[in-house]
């Protein structure tokens, strides 16, 4: 049933597009005054405007009614069933179990103690600085 409505819906939409494109714009009548001649005699003496506009209005009404019928049909029937041969997820009918929300552990920051005092690391001296400090020291006098 839904497939039939879908086909009618597409055909009405395509026909409406064609009819709207066949209609002349408002500026088309100005060209007839400068030698357009008998430009609308195919659809009768009154011209194509009344026929095309009436046909477009009728198709717009049909389009609206078919849209409402399809919406009502889907609201009562739901979406079409999935065929079993469509792949891995075709047979899934249940929702996955909900996970329990567990709070993340709060990290603890270790507190500084006043009993331990950090000592600075020894500073390495360059070889030239070591030579300068040795030369500045007074040599020790040995026994004489």
C-alpha positions in Angstrom: 0.0 0.0 0.0 2.8 2.4 0.9 4.6 1.6 -2.3 1.5 2.5 -4.3 1.3 5.9 -2.6 5.0 6.5 -3.1 4.6 5.9 -6.9 1.6 8.2 -7.1 3.5 10.8 -5.0 6.5 10.7 -7.4 4.4 10.9 -10.6 2.3 13.8 -9.3 5.5 15.7 -8.3 7.1 15.1 -11.7 4.0 16.2 -13.5 3.7 19.3 -11.4 7.3 20.2 -12.2 6.6 19.9 -15.9 3.4 22.0 -15.7 5.1 24.7 -13.7 7.9 24.9 -16.2 5.5 25.1 -19.2 3.7 28.2 -17.8 4.7 31.6 -19.0 6.1 34.2 -16.6 4.4 37.5 -16.0 6.8 39.2 -18.5 5.8 37.0 -21.4 2.7 39.0 -22.3 4.8 42.1 -23.0 6.5 40.2 -25.9 3.1 39.4 -27.5 2.5 43.1 -27.9 5.5 43.5 -30.2 4.6 40.9 -32.8 4.2 37.7 -30.7 1.1 36.8 -32.8 -1.1 33.9 -31.8 1.2 32.5 -29.1 -1.4 30.6 -27.0 -3.8 29.0 -29.4 -2.8 25.3 -28.6 -5.0 25.1 -25.5 -8.0 27.1 -26.8 -9.1 30.6 -27.3 -8.6 31.7 -23.7 -4.9 30.7 -23.9 -2.8 28.2 -22.0 -2.7 30.2 -18.8 -6.1 29.0 -17.5 -5.6 25.4 -18.4 -2.0 25.1 -17.0 -2.9 27.0 -13.8 -6.0 24.9 -13.2 -4.0 21.7 -13.8 -1.3 22.8 -11.5 -3.7 23.7 -8.8 -5.4 20.2 -9.1 -2.1 18.4 -9.0 -1.0 20.5 -5.9 -4.2 19.4 -4.2 -3.6 15.7 -5.0 0.0 16.1 -3.9 -1.1 17.6 -0.5 -3.7 14.8 0.0 -1.3 12.0 -0.8 1.3 13.5 1.6 -1.3 13.5 4.4 -2.4 9.9 3.6 1.2 8.8 3.7 1.9 10.5 7.0 -1.2 9.0 8.6 -0.4 5.6 7.3 3.2 5.7 8.6 2.1 7.0 12.0 -0.2 4.0 12.4 1.8 1.3 10.7 5.4 2.4 11.6 8.3 1.9 9.4 8.6 -1.2 7.2 10.1 -4.4 8.7 13.7 -5.1 8.0 14.4 -8.2 5.9 16.5 -10.9 7.6 19.1 -11.1 4.8 20.3 -7.5 5.0 23.5 -8.1 7.0 24.8 -8.3 10.5 22.4 -5.8 12.1 19.2 -7.0 10.4 18.2 -9.3 13.2 18.8 -6.9 16.0 15.4 -6.1 17.6 16.4 -5.2 21.2 18.2 -2.2 22.5 21.6 -2.8 24.1 21.7 -2.8 27.9 22.3 0.6 29.5 25.5 1.1 31.3 25.5 2.2 34.9 27.1 5.5 35.4 30.1 5.2 37.7 31.8 8.3 38.8 35.5 8.6 37.8 37.9 8.3 40.7 39.1 11.7 42.0 42.9 11.9 42.0 44.4 12.9 45.4 47.3 15.4 45.5 49.9 14.4 48.1 50.4 17.1 50.7 53.9 18.6 51.3 55.4 17.8 54.8 57.5 20.3 56.6 59.8 17.8 58.1 61.5 17.0 54.8 63.4 19.9 53.3 64.5 19.5 49.7 68.2 19.9 49.2 69.4 21.5 46.0 71.3 19.3 43.6 75.0 19.8 43.3 76.1 22.2 40.5 78.5 20.7 38.1 81.4 23.0 37.3 83.1 23.3 33.9 86.8 22.2 33.7 88.0 25.7 33.3 86.1 26.8 36.4 87.7 24.0 38.4 91.2 25.1 37.3 90.5 28.7 38.4 89.4 27.7 41.8 92.5 25.5 42.4 94.8 28.3 41.3 93.2 30.7 43.8 93.8 28.4 46.7 97.0 28.9 48.7 99.3 26.0 48.5 99.9 24.2 51.8 103.3 24.5 53.3 104.9 21.2 54.3 107.1 20.9 57.3 110.1 23.2 56.9 
